[in-house]
């Protein structure tokens, strides 16, 4: 996929170079934009703490737990399936005479699931019993997922650098740095107590940075590919059937994002 993109860009650059004399300059005006796309990601290992001393009695951690994504890209082209995969929505504005600076609001819908049947080190207390040993995570004992999802709602400063411009196409390098909140849904099982639905609510905070290429087409449209590195900290994900228990942890995510958008020169 990446090699095909390189070939396409080379062809476009080659065809445009012959008409460089007829290049139309981009007006010095502000530009709003919106975009929609999908993503793939990977996660660092995480040490997760589970607590409930109100309706149950446990306080323990599992160390170096591994988690995976859930792309769910089957039937994504159907209108009723658009928000099932790992997707992102972005809206932003590049300032007039802003030297390429802008601001963006983004919603990145990622999915995070702790692997079942992995062996982790469990340490703490469960219902009055002290535990310090390696443990197999079976779904009936402990299961945790942020799959509806591990959502990053961020406001970012954006900077673009034009690197090439033709008659109908132009190419920018785009970077951004932002922060915001985890507005997520957690599904869990803890000591046999299960919550299979969860509900949307703020669960922590996230900070991230992106870098990528943006190909503008006839000024009005664009396709963009980004790499995102983010740090997410869950300060109190609700767990268990009564959602009184809490899970706290943090991790690093790396995502590759690809999207299509529309520019609105103002």
NUFIZA-906075 format. One record per residue (C-alpha): residue number from 1; residue in three letters; x, y, z. Coordinates in Angstrom, 3 decimals. Layout:
# residues N
+-----+------+----------+----------+----------+
!  nr ! rest !       xx !       yy !       zz !
+-----+------+----------+----------+----------+
! NUM !  Ala !        X !        Y !        Z !
...
+-----+------+----------+----------+----------+
END
This chain:
# residues 266
+-----+------+----------+----------+----------+
!  nr ! rest !       xx !       yy !       zz !
+-----+------+----------+----------+----------+
!   1 !  Unk !    0.000 !    0.000 !    0.000 !
!   2 !  Unk !    2.809 !    2.406 !    0.941 !
!   3 !  Unk !    4.829 !    1.503 !   -2.170 !
!   4 !  Unk !    1.785 !    2.113 !   -4.366 !
!   5 !  Unk !    1.355 !    5.560 !   -2.828 !
!   6 !  Unk !    4.999 !    6.397 !   -3.556 !
!   7 !  Unk !    4.569 !    5.377 !   -7.196 !
!   8 !  Unk !    1.417 !    7.496 !   -7.550 !
!   9 !  Unk !    3.137 !   10.532 !   -6.044 !
!  10 !  Unk !    6.126 !   10.112 !   -8.371 !
!  11 !  Unk !    3.838 !    9.958 !  -11.404 !
!  12 !  Unk !    1.939 !   13.035 !  -10.261 !
!  13 !  Unk !    5.153 !   14.963 !   -9.654 !
!  14 !  Unk !    6.457 !   14.005 !  -13.040 !
!  15 !  Unk !    3.318 !   15.013 !  -14.926 !
!  16 !  Unk !    3.041 !   18.310 !  -13.113 !
!  17 !  Unk !    6.671 !   19.385 !  -13.586 !
!  18 !  Unk !    6.074 !   20.052 !  -17.271 !
!  19 !  Unk !    3.397 !   22.633 !  -16.511 !
!  20 !  Unk !    5.162 !   24.374 !  -13.641 !
!  21 !  Unk !    5.129 !   27.661 !  -15.591 !
!  22 !  Unk !    1.320 !   27.706 !  -15.436 !
!  23 !  Unk !    1.124 !   27.088 !  -11.665 !
!  24 !  Unk !   -1.606 !   29.062 !   -9.943 !
!  25 !  Unk !   -0.587 !   30.470 !   -6.563 !
!  26 !  Unk !   -2.745 !   29.741 !   -3.546 !
!  27 !  Unk !   -4.551 !   32.860 !   -2.256 !
!  28 !  Unk !   -3.394 !   34.185 !    1.099 !
!  29 !  Unk !   -6.639 !   33.477 !    2.950 !
!  30 !  Unk !   -7.853 !   31.386 !    5.821 !
!  31 !  Unk !   -8.954 !   27.835 !    5.061 !
!  32 !  Unk !  -11.313 !   25.587 !    7.024 !
!  33 !  Unk !  -11.378 !   21.837 !    6.467 !
!  34 !  Unk !  -13.126 !   18.654 !    7.527 !
!  35 !  Unk !  -12.023 !   15.052 !    7.033 !
!  36 !  Unk !  -12.972 !   11.439 !    7.684 !
!  37 !  Unk !  -10.746 !    8.380 !    7.750 !
!  38 !  Unk !   -9.677 !    5.132 !    9.397 !
!  39 !  Unk !   -6.710 !    3.933 !   11.428 !
!  40 !  Unk !   -4.595 !    1.025 !   12.622 !
!  41 !  Unk !   -2.679 !    1.104 !   15.880 !
!  42 !  Unk !   -0.434 !   -0.737 !   18.295 !
!  43 !  Unk !   -0.064 !   -0.320 !   22.064 !
!  44 !  Unk !    2.699 !   -0.480 !   24.626 !
!  45 !  Unk !    2.357 !   -2.883 !   27.544 !
!  46 !  Unk !    0.558 !   -1.509 !   30.585 !
!  47 !  Unk !    0.409 !   -2.110 !   34.327 !
!  48 !  Unk !   -3.270 !   -1.924 !   35.344 !
!  49 !  Unk !   -4.682 !   -1.397 !   38.836 !
!  50 !  Unk !   -8.150 !   -2.694 !   39.762 !
!  51 !  Unk !   -9.944 !   -1.405 !   42.895 !
!  52 !  Unk !  -13.317 !   -1.789 !   44.591 !
!  53 !  Unk !  -13.635 !   -1.558 !   48.360 !
!  54 !  Unk !  -17.296 !   -0.487 !   48.337 !
!  55 !  Unk !  -19.412 !   -3.253 !   46.799 !
!  56 !  Unk !  -16.576 !   -5.814 !   46.698 !
!  57 !  Unk !  -13.124 !   -6.151 !   48.261 !
!  58 !  Unk !  -10.161 !   -6.089 !   45.889 !
!  59 !  Unk !   -7.155 !   -3.914 !   45.148 !
!  60 !  Unk !   -4.547 !   -5.445 !   42.855 !
!  61 !  Unk !   -2.407 !   -4.814 !   39.792 !
!  62 !  Unk !   -1.459 !   -6.841 !   36.737 !
!  63 !  Unk !    1.963 !   -5.995 !   35.306 !
!  64 !  Unk !    3.022 !   -5.585 !   31.664 !
!  65 !  Unk !   -0.324 !   -6.553 !   30.162 !
!  66 !  Unk !   -0.443 !   -6.711 !   26.376 !
!  67 !  Unk !   -3.397 !   -5.310 !   24.394 !
!  68 !  Unk !   -4.478 !   -5.304 !   20.757 !
!  69 !  Unk !   -6.573 !   -3.266 !   18.318 !
!  70 !  Unk !   -9.829 !   -4.253 !   16.545 !
!  71 !  Unk !   -9.935 !   -2.677 !   13.044 !
!  72 !  Unk !  -13.355 !   -4.181 !   12.136 !
!  73 !  Unk !  -13.072 !   -3.007 !    8.541 !
!  74 !  Unk !  -15.557 !   -5.516 !    7.095 !
!  75 !  Unk !  -18.463 !   -3.789 !    5.339 !
!  76 !  Unk !  -17.050 !   -0.356 !    6.274 !
!  77 !  Unk !  -18.339 !    1.024 !    2.951 !
!  78 !  Unk !  -21.964 !    0.571 !    4.046 !
!  79 !  Unk !  -23.460 !    3.768 !    5.429 !
!  80 !  Unk !  -24.718 !    1.978 !    8.558 !
!  81 !  Unk !  -21.206 !    0.597 !    9.237 !
!  82 !  Unk !  -19.232 !    3.852 !    8.917 !
!  83 !  Unk !  -18.607 !    4.177 !   12.662 !
!  84 !  Unk !  -18.004 !    0.482 !   13.374 !
!  85 !  Unk !  -14.290 !    0.405 !   12.390 !
!  86 !  Unk !  -11.517 !    2.400 !   14.032 !
!  87 !  Unk !  -12.177 !    5.816 !   12.502 !
!  88 !  Unk !  -11.356 !    9.476 !   12.986 !
!  89 !  Unk !  -13.105 !   12.792 !   12.328 !
!  90 !  Unk !  -11.192 !   16.050 !   12.056 !
!  91 !  Unk !  -12.175 !   19.679 !   11.625 !
!  92 !  Unk !   -9.807 !   22.614 !   11.608 !
!  93 !  Unk !   -8.802 !   26.029 !   10.366 !
!  94 !  Unk !   -5.551 !   27.410 !    8.929 !
!  95 !  Unk !   -5.274 !   31.110 !    9.727 !
!  96 !  Unk !   -5.015 !   33.845 !    7.131 !
!  97 !  Unk !   -1.396 !   35.056 !    7.007 !
!  98 !  Unk !   -0.664 !   32.548 !    9.732 !
!  99 !  Unk !    2.531 !   31.153 !    8.160 !
! 100 !  Unk !    0.916 !   27.753 !    7.927 !
! 101 !  Unk !   -0.401 !   27.645 !   11.501 !
! 102 !  Unk !   -3.856 !   26.419 !   12.393 !
! 103 !  Unk !   -6.016 !   24.766 !   15.027 !
! 104 !  Unk !   -7.838 !   21.425 !   14.867 !
! 105 !  Unk !  -10.481 !   19.503 !   16.796 !
! 106 !  Unk !  -10.177 !   15.731 !   16.356 !
! 107 !  Unk !  -12.076 !   12.636 !   17.444 !
! 108 !  Unk !   -9.955 !    9.489 !   17.110 !
! 109 !  Unk !  -11.940 !    6.299 !   17.668 !
! 110 !  Unk !   -9.400 !    3.614 !   18.579 !
! 111 !  Unk !  -10.092 !    0.232 !   20.191 !
! 112 !  Unk !   -8.102 !   -1.312 !   23.031 !
! 113 !  Unk !   -8.529 !   -4.875 !   24.331 !
! 114 !  Unk !   -6.332 !   -6.582 !   26.915 !
! 115 !  Unk !   -5.388 !  -10.009 !   25.526 !
! 116 !  Unk !   -7.238 !  -12.919 !   27.075 !
! 117 !  Unk !   -5.238 !  -15.981 !   28.159 !
! 118 !  Unk !   -1.950 !  -14.137 !   28.615 !
! 119 !  Unk !    0.163 !  -14.697 !   31.705 !
! 120 !  Unk !    0.800 !  -11.599 !   33.834 !
! 121 !  Unk !    2.153 !  -10.959 !   37.300 !
! 122 !  Unk !   -0.687 !  -10.240 !   39.731 !
! 123 !  Unk !    0.032 !   -8.517 !   43.029 !
! 124 !  Unk !   -2.316 !   -7.200 !   45.730 !
! 125 !  Unk !   -5.329 !   -8.291 !   47.714 !
! 126 !  Unk !   -8.500 !  -10.047 !   46.543 !
! 127 !  Unk !  -11.271 !  -10.479 !   49.117 !
! 128 !  Unk !   -8.856 !  -10.584 !   52.028 !
! 129 !  Unk !   -6.255 !  -12.820 !   50.379 !
! 130 !  Unk !   -2.788 !  -11.453 !   49.587 !
! 131 !  Unk !   -1.572 !  -12.519 !   46.124 !
! 132 !  Unk !    1.844 !  -12.169 !   44.502 !
! 133 !  Unk !    2.192 !  -14.587 !   41.601 !
! 134 !  Unk !    1.979 !  -15.099 !   37.859 !
! 135 !  Unk !   -1.622 !  -15.544 !   36.741 !
! 136 !  Unk !   -3.424 !  -16.567 !   33.540 !
! 137 !  Unk !   -6.035 !  -13.995 !   32.515 !
! 138 !  Unk !   -9.153 !  -16.004 !   31.747 !
! 139 !  Unk !  -12.244 !  -14.053 !   30.574 !
! 140 !  Unk !  -14.286 !  -15.235 !   33.555 !
! 141 !  Unk !  -11.664 !  -13.928 !   35.998 !
! 142 !  Unk !  -10.586 !  -10.670 !   34.373 !
! 143 !  Unk !  -11.323 !   -9.032 !   31.039 !
! 144 !  Unk !  -10.898 !   -5.357 !   30.071 !
! 145 !  Unk !  -11.557 !   -3.526 !   26.820 !
! 146 !  Unk !  -12.050 !    0.059 !   25.720 !
! 147 !  Unk !  -13.645 !   -0.751 !   22.373 !
! 148 !  Unk !  -16.483 !    1.709 !   21.957 !
! 149 !  Unk !  -13.931 !    2.892 !   22.257 !
! 150 !  Unk !  -10.524 !    4.141 !   23.340 !
! 151 !  Unk !  -11.592 !    7.604 !   22.118 !
! 152 !  Unk !   -9.205 !   10.564 !   21.920 !
! 153 !  Unk !  -10.975 !   13.950 !   21.876 !
! 154 !  Unk !   -8.184 !   16.476 !   21.323 !
! 155 !  Unk !   -7.564 !   20.098 !   20.428 !
! 156 !  Unk !   -4.287 !   20.558 !   18.539 !
! 157 !  Unk !   -2.027 !   23.239 !   17.142 !
! 158 !  Unk !   -1.333 !   22.430 !   13.486 !
! 159 !  Unk !    1.540 !   23.494 !   11.240 !
! 160 !  Unk !    1.897 !   22.877 !    7.509 !
! 161 !  Unk !    4.883 !   23.304 !    5.206 !
! 162 !  Unk !    4.185 !   23.431 !    1.455 !
! 163 !  Unk !    6.775 !   21.225 !   -0.286 !
! 164 !  Unk !    5.469 !   21.131 !   -3.862 !
! 165 !  Unk !    2.791 !   22.804 !   -5.956 !
! 166 !  Unk !    1.508 !   22.085 !   -9.428 !
! 167 !  Unk !   -1.406 !   23.362 !  -11.466 !
! 168 !  Unk !   -4.087 !   21.259 !   -9.827 !
! 169 !  Unk !   -2.184 !   19.430 !   -7.101 !
! 170 !  Unk !   -0.060 !   20.469 !   -4.142 !
! 171 !  Unk !    1.718 !   18.590 !   -1.382 !
! 172 !  Unk !    2.158 !   19.695 !    2.240 !
! 173 !  Unk !    3.949 !   18.263 !    5.234 !
! 174 !  Unk !    1.584 !   18.592 !    8.199 !
! 175 !  Unk !    2.399 !   18.215 !   11.907 !
! 176 !  Unk !    0.294 !   18.752 !   15.015 !
! 177 !  Unk !    0.562 !   18.664 !   18.787 !
! 178 !  Unk !   -2.459 !   18.426 !   21.025 !
! 179 !  Unk !   -4.140 !   17.192 !   24.173 !
! 180 !  Unk !   -7.603 !   16.440 !   25.446 !
! 181 !  Unk !   -9.681 !   13.847 !   27.224 !
! 182 !  Unk !  -10.448 !   10.167 !   26.942 !
! 183 !  Unk !  -14.207 !   10.080 !   26.353 !
! 184 !  Unk !  -14.570 !    6.341 !   26.318 !
! 185 !  Unk !  -16.629 !    3.219 !   26.915 !
! 186 !  Unk !  -15.215 !    0.328 !   28.952 !
! 187 !  Unk !  -16.476 !   -3.260 !   28.841 !
! 188 !  Unk !  -15.226 !   -5.503 !   31.641 !
! 189 !  Unk !  -15.379 !   -8.655 !   33.691 !
! 190 !  Unk !  -13.853 !   -8.619 !   37.151 !
! 191 !  Unk !  -14.011 !  -11.666 !   39.446 !
! 192 !  Unk !  -17.081 !  -12.895 !   37.580 !
! 193 !  Unk !  -18.924 !   -9.536 !   37.654 !
! 194 !  Unk !  -19.528 !   -8.397 !   34.063 !
! 195 !  Unk !  -20.522 !   -5.151 !   32.358 !
! 196 !  Unk !  -21.119 !   -5.956 !   28.685 !
! 197 !  Unk !  -22.212 !   -2.471 !   27.572 !
! 198 !  Unk !  -20.563 !    0.314 !   29.571 !
! 199 !  Unk !  -21.436 !    3.940 !   28.859 !
! 200 !  Unk !  -19.753 !    7.021 !   27.421 !
! 201 !  Unk !  -18.110 !    9.287 !   29.958 !
! 202 !  Unk !  -14.760 !   11.046 !   30.567 !
! 203 !  Unk !  -12.217 !    8.510 !   31.834 !
! 204 !  Unk !   -8.879 !   10.332 !   31.729 !
! 205 !  Unk !   -6.677 !   12.401 !   29.477 !
! 206 !  Unk !   -4.509 !   12.034 !   26.380 !
! 207 !  Unk !   -1.738 !   13.973 !   24.640 !
! 208 !  Unk !   -0.387 !   13.239 !   21.182 !
! 209 !  Unk !    1.575 !   14.370 !   18.169 !
! 210 !  Unk !    1.066 !   13.668 !   14.463 !
! 211 !  Unk !    3.150 !   14.015 !   11.315 !
! 212 !  Unk !    2.128 !   13.236 !    7.761 !
! 213 !  Unk !    1.628 !   14.213 !    4.127 !
! 214 !  Unk !   -1.404 !   16.034 !    2.714 !
! 215 !  Unk !   -2.086 !   15.933 !   -1.036 !
! 216 !  Unk !   -4.439 !   18.763 !   -2.060 !
! 217 !  Unk !   -6.513 !   18.129 !   -5.197 !
! 218 !  Unk !   -7.967 !   21.126 !   -7.060 !
! 219 !  Unk !   -7.607 !   23.030 !   -3.776 !
! 220 !  Unk !  -11.007 !   21.763 !   -2.600 !
! 221 !  Unk !  -10.190 !   18.156 !   -1.740 !
! 222 !  Unk !   -7.326 !   16.297 !   -0.104 !
! 223 !  Unk !   -6.083 !   12.898 !    0.958 !
! 224 !  Unk !   -3.800 !   12.633 !    3.966 !
! 225 !  Unk !   -1.730 !   10.000 !    5.726 !
! 226 !  Unk !   -0.467 !   10.501 !    9.285 !
! 227 !  Unk !    1.497 !    8.720 !   11.961 !
! 228 !  Unk !    0.320 !    9.467 !   15.508 !
! 229 !  Unk !    2.162 !    8.899 !   18.783 !
! 230 !  Unk !   -0.001 !    9.400 !   21.879 !
! 231 !  Unk !    0.128 !    8.937 !   25.648 !
! 232 !  Unk !   -3.193 !    7.941 !   27.238 !
! 233 !  Unk !   -3.882 !    7.858 !   30.976 !
! 234 !  Unk !   -7.064 !    6.259 !   32.330 !
! 235 !  Unk !   -7.705 !    7.748 !   35.761 !
! 236 !  Unk !  -10.832 !    5.744 !   36.589 !
! 237 !  Unk !  -12.465 !    3.431 !   34.065 !
! 238 !  Unk !  -15.681 !    1.974 !   35.503 !
! 239 !  Unk !  -15.650 !   -1.834 !   35.834 !
! 240 !  Unk !  -17.935 !   -4.597 !   37.044 !
! 241 !  Unk !  -21.690 !   -5.076 !   36.692 !
! 242 !  Unk !  -22.445 !   -2.192 !   39.076 !
! 243 !  Unk !  -19.647 !    0.014 !   37.611 !
! 244 !  Unk !  -18.431 !    0.838 !   41.117 !
! 245 !  Unk !  -14.984 !   -0.693 !   40.605 !
! 246 !  Unk !  -12.251 !    1.307 !   38.932 !
! 247 !  Unk !   -9.355 !    0.451 !   36.598 !
! 248 !  Unk !   -6.433 !    2.873 !   36.293 !
! 249 !  Unk !   -3.542 !    2.586 !   33.861 !
! 250 !  Unk !   -1.599 !    4.346 !   31.124 !
! 251 !  Unk !   -0.027 !    3.347 !   27.827 !
! 252 !  Unk !    1.496 !    4.666 !   24.622 !
! 253 !  Unk !   -0.275 !    4.151 !   21.301 !
! 254 !  Unk !    1.073 !    4.419 !   17.770 !
! 255 !  Unk !   -1.490 !    4.789 !   14.996 !
! 256 !  Unk !   -1.315 !    5.057 !   11.221 !
! 257 !  Unk !   -4.201 !    7.170 !    9.907 !
! 258 !  Unk !   -5.472 !    7.724 !    6.387 !
! 259 !  Unk !   -8.302 !   10.082 !    5.503 !
! 260 !  Unk !  -10.127 !   12.069 !    2.842 !
! 261 !  Unk !  -11.216 !   15.679 !    3.333 !
! 262 !  Unk !  -12.592 !   18.890 !    1.904 !
! 263 !  Unk !  -10.998 !   22.363 !    2.074 !
! 264 !  Unk !  -13.134 !   25.500 !    2.402 !
! 265 !  Unk !  -11.125 !   28.662 !    1.558 !
! 266 !  Unk !  -12.739 !   31.559 !    3.414 !
+-----+------+----------+----------+----------+
END
